[in-house]
Structures are given as structure tokens and as C-alpha cells.
Amino acid sequence: MTSSRQPIAGTPSLLRAMNDRAALELLLSKGPLSRTQIGALTGLSKPTASQLLARLEEGGLVVPVGTSAGGPGPNAQLYQVNPAAGAAAGLDVTGTGVRIAIADITGTILAEHEVSSRGWQAAQTIDKVSEALAATTDLAGLTPNALGRAVIGIGGALDPATGRLRYATHLPGWHSPTLVSDLEAAVGVPVSIENDVNLAAVAEQIHGVAQDCEDFALLWVGEGIGAAIVIGGRLHRGFTGGAGEVGYMPVPGAPIVHNVRRKNSGGFQELAGAPAVRALARENGLTAPSAAAAVAKARKTSGAGDAFLTELADRLALGLAAIVSVVDPQVLILAGEVPRAGGERLRALVEASLAELTFQRPAVRSSAIAGSPILHGALERALAAVRDDVFSTH
């Protein structure tokens, strides 16, 4: 018996939309291109490529930017995505302040701004964030309605069932069940909230040391400890959004947290978080104002510095061994203030220590993202959303 169902052919409008999006993505990734280059890269004929560019130019999505140089005959007109077609904001929220970056739709950063949150009352948080974003928009030379999206990186995770921010008791003013809608009403654009370490992984995936792998884990070591897990190229958030909250993870050598809802010590955070790193430094006769400073000092100090770094690497490897045993990633990335201060020396020690604890042998790499990986990741997520909005509605 033969089926009467026939394949559904793409409609002309759908095919045009697909071709337009393919051309826009090429212009974003490869820079200014001519009609001939777009045709060759997309497989479109010259007349079709010409119609496509005319359509995109009329819609305000591409602009001519001069001509190609060299070659016989007249030089070809080059086109690029119109930077004014959209803009996005990324925010990195910490316990002491908010960092903001705004970029146009091509990814060019127009402005960066940082404000301190010291002295903020919980009830002021949303208004203060809105004011800071408005000030950054002004610095970027944009009108208030120019932004299309904002993504906020924060040390916690939204519970999809309740809308409440979890794992973030250190951030007063961010725990309302209507947090996202309140922020959107205040700033006037769609807002997404994402775990900060997850956004650091996004930055590594797009611009950093994870561009060549689909399965990796990132361990962030700063004042606190957190992880991000990427499987098959996609972030794994977990059922409640709490995947990667390894600060609570039981590990040998640290007290067990018996009630994580209360403020008590224990878990991986107790073994390798910033307070533990500072305590370990003092035990080895190293004094410094912060965990990162202690690690940087140890790199320049033989004897006690070597012992300190070796013990720290062993502690980090212990937590990583649990992650590796369950996830089996291709690559592990060390990120945050402490690994950055430890550099290649700490990375090599962690890799060697981990090799003694697990059958798997993932490569251990140091983050290569300059500045704030969290801010970079937030901006990339916001840009992706803006491009979806703009490119699909022209």
C-alpha cells in the first residue's frame, strides 16, 4: 500500500526567508561581501543574490560599504549588516556591583559601564539596575528604545517552576517571583536571566578555548565555586536550573552540608572556595588580601608557594574528578579569578593531579577570554536573541 502523503515543498516566502537569514549570517561571520561572493557561498544565482541584497537593503538590514579592490574590470559593491538594525545589552551582576555592555547587532561594543551596588536597599535593586542600563544606553549614543534584548548573568539560577532565584542569598533584591516581569517593566525590553558560570561557558564556546568541542565542563573558582556543563553543544541546566551548583557537592576532606537552606559551611566550597584558599595560604605562611592575590604570590615564591599550589591543585582536582566521572567531558576549563592568577602552573598541576584520580583523561585548559567571560556570554546571548527577532521579522 502506498502512502498518499506528499513531501511539503517550501513556499517561496519561506525559501526567501531562509536565504535571507543565510546571507545575513554570512555577512556577520565573514565581513563585507559582494553579490558574487554571497551567491557563491549560498549557492544562489547572481540574479537571486541581487534580489536578496536589494530586499535586505530596502528592509534596512544591510548597507553598502564601498567596493572590493583589485582584479580586472569594475570593482564589486560590498555589503555588510547594518549596525543600526538592532542593539543588545549584557549585564554581569555580583555582590558588589553591576557591569553592563551594549553592542550593536554586528557585535561591536558601543559602551561599557560599571556601577557599585554597595549601599543599595533590596527594594531599590530593580530601579537602580534600570538607571544603570539607561546610563549605559546613553553612553552608547542610543535612544532608550534602541535596545532589543537584555541578558543578565547572576550567581544563581531561576527555578523554572516558581520563577524565583535560587542559590543567591548573597544578592538581596533579586528574589521576587515576578523578578523577570518587574525588570522588563523597568527597563522596557525583554529580559532573560542566566546563571553567570553558564554564561562564561557560552563565551568560551563562541570565542574561547571550547570552540572545538561539543562536550565540556567549566569550573569557576572565585569567591565561590560553580560549574557549567555543556553536552552536545548545549548548556545542561538541570530540571530546576541548578546543574553545576557544585559548591554544595560533598567531597572528601570537607564537612558535609546537611541543610543547604541554612547558612552553614561544607562541600566543595569549604574545600576550595576563596575563604578556604586564603586559609590554606596562611597555613603556608603566605599573606595576601584575596585568594587570587595569594595564588599570584605563591607563583613567585618557592618552597611554601609550591606546597600551597600543589595542595590547591589537589583540592580542585578532587571536585573535578566527581564531575568527570559523571559527565566524561572532552575538555575541562578553569576560569575565574583564582585559576587566572594561577596561570599555566596551576593548570598543569590540576591536570596532573586529576590524571591520578580518574580513568578519563580530559584536556584541562585555562580560560582565554579577556575581561569578564560572564559579561561576554551575556552579550552573546542577548545578541543572538536580537538577531532572531530582527532577521525573522524584516
C-alpha positions as CSV (number, residue, x, y, z in Angstrom):
1,M,0.0,0.0,0.0
2,T,1.4,3.4,-1.0
3,S,1.1,6.5,1.1
4,S,-0.9,9.4,-0.3
5,R,1.1,11.9,1.7
6,Q,3.5,14.0,-0.4
7,P,6.5,15.9,0.8
8,I,5.7,19.5,1.6
9,A,7.6,21.9,-0.7
10,G,9.0,25.1,0.8
11,T,6.9,28.1,-0.1
12,P,8.6,30.9,-2.0
13,S,8.3,33.2,1.1
14,L,9.8,30.5,3.3
15,L,12.7,29.9,0.9
16,R,13.3,33.7,0.7
17,A,13.4,33.9,4.5
18,M,15.9,31.0,4.7
19,N,18.1,32.5,2.0
20,D,18.0,36.0,3.7
21,R,19.0,34.5,7.0
22,A,21.8,32.5,5.5
23,A,23.1,35.7,3.8
24,L,22.9,37.7,7.0
25,E,24.8,35.1,9.0
26,L,27.5,35.0,6.3
27,L,27.8,38.8,6.4
28,L,28.1,38.7,10.2
29,S,30.8,35.9,10.2
30,K,32.8,36.8,7.2
31,G,32.6,40.6,7.0
32,P,31.6,42.7,4.0
33,L,30.8,40.6,0.9
34,S,29.9,41.2,-2.7
35,R,26.9,39.9,-4.6
36,T,29.1,37.4,-6.3
37,Q,30.6,36.2,-3.0
38,I,27.2,35.8,-1.4
39,G,26.0,33.8,-4.4
40,A,29.0,31.5,-4.3
41,L,28.7,30.9,-0.6
42,T,25.0,30.3,-0.6
43,G,24.7,28.6,-3.9
44,L,22.3,31.2,-5.2
45,S,22.4,32.5,-8.8
46,K,23.6,36.1,-9.4
47,P,20.1,37.4,-10.1
48,T,18.7,35.7,-7.0
49,A,21.6,37.1,-4.9
50,S,21.0,40.6,-6.3
51,Q,17.3,40.4,-5.5
52,L,18.2,39.2,-2.0
53,L,20.5,42.1,-1.3
54,A,18.1,44.6,-2.7
55,R,15.4,43.2,-0.4
56,L,17.7,43.3,2.7
57,E,18.9,46.8,1.9
58,E,15.3,48.0,1.5
59,G,14.5,46.5,4.8
60,G,17.3,48.3,6.5
61,L,19.3,45.1,7.3
62,V,22.3,45.6,5.0
63,V,24.2,48.7,3.8
64,P,26.7,49.2,1.1
65,V,30.3,49.8,2.4
66,G,32.5,50.6,-0.6
67,T,33.9,48.3,-3.2
68,S,36.3,45.5,-3.5
69,A,39.9,46.3,-4.6
70,G,41.9,44.6,-7.3
71,G,41.0,42.4,-10.2
72,P,40.1,43.2,-13.8
73,G,37.0,45.3,-14.6
74,P,34.9,47.4,-12.3
75,N,35.2,46.7,-8.6
76,A,32.3,45.0,-6.9
77,Q,30.0,46.6,-4.4
78,L,30.4,45.3,-0.9
79,Y,27.7,44.9,1.7
80,Q,27.6,44.5,5.5
81,V,24.9,44.0,8.1
82,N,23.5,47.4,9.1
83,P,24.9,48.1,12.6
84,A,21.8,50.3,13.3
85,A,19.4,47.4,12.7
86,G,19.5,46.4,16.4
87,A,21.3,46.5,19.7
88,A,21.6,44.3,22.8
89,A,22.8,44.6,26.4
90,G,24.6,42.2,28.6
91,L,24.8,42.6,32.4
92,D,27.1,40.9,35.0
93,V,25.6,41.1,38.5
94,T,27.9,40.5,41.5
95,G,27.5,41.1,45.2
96,T,29.4,44.4,44.9
97,G,28.1,45.9,41.6
98,V,26.8,45.6,38.1
99,R,28.8,45.6,34.9
100,I,27.0,46.4,31.6
101,A,28.0,46.3,28.0
102,I,26.0,47.3,24.9
103,A,26.7,46.2,21.4
104,D,25.1,46.8,18.0
105,I,23.7,43.9,16.0
106,T,27.1,43.2,14.5
107,G,28.7,42.6,17.9
108,T,30.6,45.8,18.0
109,I,30.7,47.0,21.6
110,L,29.4,50.6,21.9
111,A,29.7,51.2,25.6
112,E,30.7,49.6,28.9
113,H,29.7,50.8,32.3
114,E,30.1,49.6,35.9
115,V,28.2,50.8,39.0
116,S,28.7,49.8,42.6
117,S,25.8,48.2,44.4
118,R,27.1,49.0,47.9
119,G,24.5,50.7,49.9
120,W,21.6,49.6,47.7
121,Q,18.5,48.6,49.6
122,A,16.8,45.5,48.4
123,A,13.7,47.5,47.3
124,Q,15.9,49.7,45.2
125,T,17.6,47.0,43.2
126,I,15.4,46.9,40.1
127,D,15.2,50.7,39.8
128,K,19.0,51.0,40.2
129,V,19.6,48.4,37.6
130,S,17.3,50.2,35.2
131,E,19.1,53.5,35.9
132,A,22.4,51.9,35.2
133,L,21.2,50.4,31.9
134,A,19.7,53.7,30.8
135,A,23.0,55.5,31.6
136,T,24.9,52.9,29.5
137,T,22.5,53.2,26.6
138,D,23.1,56.9,26.7
139,L,26.9,56.4,26.7
140,A,26.4,54.2,23.6
141,G,24.7,57.0,21.8
142,L,21.5,55.1,21.5
143,T,17.9,56.2,22.2
144,P,16.1,54.3,25.0
145,N,14.0,52.3,22.6
146,A,17.0,51.1,20.5
147,L,17.8,48.1,22.7
148,G,16.1,44.8,21.7
149,R,17.1,42.5,24.5
150,A,19.0,42.3,27.8
151,V,20.6,39.2,29.3
152,I,21.6,39.3,33.0
153,G,24.3,37.0,34.3
154,I,23.9,36.3,38.0
155,G,25.3,34.0,40.7
156,G,22.2,31.8,41.0
157,A,19.6,30.1,38.8
158,L,15.9,30.8,38.2
159,D,13.7,27.9,39.2
160,P,11.5,27.4,36.1
161,A,8.6,26.2,38.3
162,T,8.5,29.2,40.6
163,G,10.3,32.0,38.8
164,R,12.4,32.6,42.0
165,L,16.1,33.0,42.0
166,R,17.8,30.1,43.9
167,Y,21.4,29.7,45.2
168,A,21.8,33.5,45.6
169,T,21.3,34.5,49.2
170,H,24.2,37.0,48.7
171,L,22.1,39.1,46.4
172,P,19.3,40.9,48.2
173,G,16.6,42.4,46.0
174,W,16.7,39.6,43.4
175,H,14.3,37.0,44.8
176,S,10.9,38.1,43.8
177,P,8.8,35.5,41.9
178,T,8.0,38.3,39.4
179,L,11.6,39.3,39.0
180,V,11.8,39.0,35.2
181,S,8.5,40.8,34.5
182,D,9.4,43.5,37.1
183,L,12.8,44.0,35.3
184,E,11.1,44.1,31.9
185,A,8.7,46.7,33.0
186,A,11.5,48.9,34.4
187,V,14.0,48.6,31.5
188,G,11.5,48.4,28.7
189,V,12.9,45.5,26.8
190,P,12.7,41.7,27.1
191,V,15.0,40.4,29.8
192,S,16.5,36.9,30.4
193,I,18.3,35.8,33.5
194,E,21.0,33.2,33.2
195,N,23.5,31.7,35.7
196,D,26.8,33.5,35.5
197,V,29.0,30.5,35.1
198,N,26.8,29.2,32.3
199,L,27.4,32.4,30.5
200,A,31.1,32.1,31.0
201,A,30.8,28.7,29.2
202,V,28.9,30.4,26.4
203,A,31.7,32.9,25.9
204,E,34.3,30.0,25.8
205,Q,32.1,28.2,23.3
206,I,31.9,31.1,20.9
207,H,35.2,32.9,21.4
208,G,37.4,30.9,23.8
209,V,39.1,27.5,24.3
210,A,35.9,25.4,23.8
211,Q,35.3,26.3,20.1
212,D,36.4,22.9,19.0
213,C,34.4,20.7,21.3
214,E,30.8,19.7,21.9
215,D,31.2,18.3,25.4
216,F,33.0,20.3,28.1
217,A,32.7,21.4,31.7
218,L,33.8,24.8,33.1
219,L,34.8,25.2,36.7
220,W,34.7,28.7,38.0
221,V,36.8,29.4,41.1
222,G,36.5,32.9,42.7
223,E,34.8,33.9,45.9
224,G,32.5,31.0,45.3
225,I,32.7,27.8,43.2
226,G,30.4,26.9,40.3
227,A,30.4,24.8,37.2
228,A,28.8,24.8,33.8
229,I,28.1,21.6,31.8
230,V,27.8,21.6,28.0
231,I,26.6,18.4,26.4
232,G,26.2,18.1,22.6
233,G,26.9,21.8,22.2
234,R,24.1,22.8,24.5
235,L,24.1,24.0,28.1
236,H,22.7,21.5,30.6
237,R,20.7,23.4,33.2
238,G,19.0,20.6,35.0
239,F,15.4,20.1,36.0
240,T,15.3,23.1,38.5
241,G,18.1,25.1,36.8
242,G,20.6,24.1,39.4
243,A,23.0,22.0,37.3
244,G,26.6,23.0,38.1
245,E,25.9,24.2,41.7
246,V,28.9,22.2,42.8
247,G,29.7,24.4,45.8
248,Y,27.3,22.2,47.8
249,M,28.8,19.0,46.4
250,P,30.1,16.6,49.1
251,V,33.8,15.9,48.7
252,P,36.4,14.1,50.9
253,G,38.1,16.5,53.3
254,A,35.2,18.9,53.7
255,P,32.3,18.9,56.1
256,I,29.0,17.6,54.7
257,V,26.2,20.2,54.3
258,H,23.2,18.6,56.0
259,N,20.8,21.6,55.4
260,V,21.7,23.6,52.4
261,R,18.8,26.0,53.0
262,R,20.6,27.3,56.1
263,K,23.9,29.3,56.1
264,N,26.4,26.7,57.0
265,S,29.7,25.5,55.7
266,G,30.6,22.4,53.9
267,G,31.0,20.8,50.5
268,F,33.4,21.7,47.7
269,Q,33.1,25.4,48.6
270,E,34.5,24.7,52.0
271,L,37.5,22.9,50.4
272,A,38.4,25.2,47.5
273,G,36.3,28.4,47.7
274,A,38.0,31.8,48.3
275,P,37.9,31.6,52.2
276,A,39.5,28.1,52.0
277,V,42.2,29.3,49.6
278,R,43.0,32.2,51.9
279,A,43.2,29.9,54.9
280,L,45.5,27.5,53.0
281,A,47.7,30.4,52.1
282,R,48.1,31.4,55.7
283,E,48.9,27.8,56.7
284,N,51.8,28.1,54.2
285,G,53.0,31.4,55.5
286,L,51.5,33.4,52.6
287,T,49.5,36.6,53.4
288,A,47.5,38.3,50.8
289,P,44.3,40.4,50.7
290,S,42.4,37.9,48.4
291,A,42.5,34.4,47.2
292,A,43.7,35.4,43.8
293,A,46.4,37.6,45.2
294,A,47.6,34.6,47.4
295,V,47.8,32.4,44.3
296,A,49.7,35.1,42.3
297,K,52.1,35.5,45.2
298,A,52.6,31.7,45.5
299,R,53.7,31.6,41.9
300,K,56.6,33.8,42.7
301,T,57.5,32.0,46.0
302,S,59.4,28.7,46.0
303,G,59.0,26.3,48.9
304,A,55.9,27.4,50.6
305,G,54.4,28.6,47.3
306,D,55.0,25.3,45.7
307,A,53.4,23.4,48.6
308,F,50.4,25.8,48.6
309,L,49.8,25.5,44.8
310,T,50.1,21.7,44.9
311,E,47.6,21.4,47.7
312,L,45.2,23.8,46.0
313,A,45.5,21.8,42.7
314,D,44.8,18.6,44.6
315,R,41.6,20.1,46.1
316,L,40.4,21.4,42.7
317,A,41.2,18.0,41.1
318,L,39.1,16.3,43.8
319,G,36.0,18.2,42.8
320,L,36.7,17.9,39.1
321,A,37.1,14.1,39.5
322,A,33.4,13.9,40.6
323,I,32.3,15.9,37.6
324,V,34.5,14.0,35.1
325,S,33.2,10.6,36.5
326,V,29.6,11.5,35.8
327,V,29.8,13.7,32.7
328,D,33.0,12.4,30.9
329,P,33.7,15.7,29.1
330,Q,36.2,16.2,26.3
331,V,37.6,19.3,27.9
332,L,37.7,20.9,31.3
333,I,38.1,24.7,31.5
334,L,39.4,26.5,34.6
335,A,38.0,30.0,34.9
336,G,37.6,32.7,37.5
337,E,40.0,34.9,39.5
338,V,41.8,32.0,41.2
339,P,42.7,30.0,38.0
340,R,43.6,33.2,36.2
341,A,46.0,34.1,38.9
342,G,47.5,30.6,38.9
343,G,48.1,30.6,35.2
344,E,49.8,27.7,33.4
345,R,51.5,26.5,36.6
346,L,48.2,25.8,38.4
347,R,46.6,24.4,35.3
348,A,49.4,21.9,34.8
349,L,49.2,20.9,38.5
350,V,45.4,20.3,38.3
351,E,45.7,18.3,35.2
352,A,48.4,16.1,36.7
353,S,46.5,15.6,39.9
354,L,43.3,14.8,38.1
355,A,45.1,12.1,36.0
356,E,45.7,10.2,39.2
357,L,42.0,10.2,40.2
358,T,40.1,9.3,37.1
359,F,40.2,6.8,34.3
360,Q,39.1,9.6,31.8
361,R,41.8,12.0,30.7
362,P,40.1,15.2,29.6
363,A,42.3,18.1,28.4
364,V,42.5,20.8,31.1
365,R,42.5,24.3,29.6
366,S,42.7,27.8,31.1
367,S,40.1,30.3,30.1
368,A,41.4,32.7,27.3
369,I,38.6,35.2,27.5
370,A,39.9,38.7,28.2
371,G,37.9,40.8,30.7
372,S,34.7,39.3,32.1
373,P,33.7,36.0,30.5
374,I,30.3,36.4,32.1
375,L,29.7,39.7,30.5
376,H,30.8,38.4,27.1
377,G,28.5,35.4,27.4
378,A,25.5,37.6,28.4
379,L,26.1,39.9,25.5
380,E,26.4,37.0,23.1
381,R,23.1,35.5,24.3
382,A,21.4,38.9,24.0
383,L,22.8,39.4,20.5
384,A,21.6,36.0,19.4
385,A,18.0,36.9,20.6
386,V,18.1,40.3,18.9
387,R,19.2,38.8,15.6
388,D,16.5,36.2,15.8
389,D,14.0,39.0,16.4
390,V,15.2,41.3,13.7
391,F,16.2,38.8,11.0
392,S,12.9,36.9,11.2
393,T,10.6,39.9,11.0
394,H,12.0,42.1,8.2
